[in-house]
Amino acid sequence: MPGFRTFAVPMAGMSGVPYRLFSLYDGIGAVLWAALGVATGRVFAREVTPLADRLEDTRAVVIYLGITGLLLFVLIKYLVRRRHGRTAIRNAN
């Protein structure tokens, strides 16, 4: 769990967990964490190349959608400011 490492050592010290037992559990957790990443990579290794090919094909679509979204945002901002005018920032003093 992200962030758990920050609290694990102080909590183990406050609860009186012996150093060797904490090291054992911490080592087991590190091995499990690394093994999970390696196992996930091994399972999905064959899918990486086809996925990269699909992403290469859709890159242009994503770029066009992003540019269209940006242009629509600017157009809407322009129309709102044209209709309502600019907001005046007033000094509180």
Beta strands, then each sheet from edge to edge (+ up, - down):
end
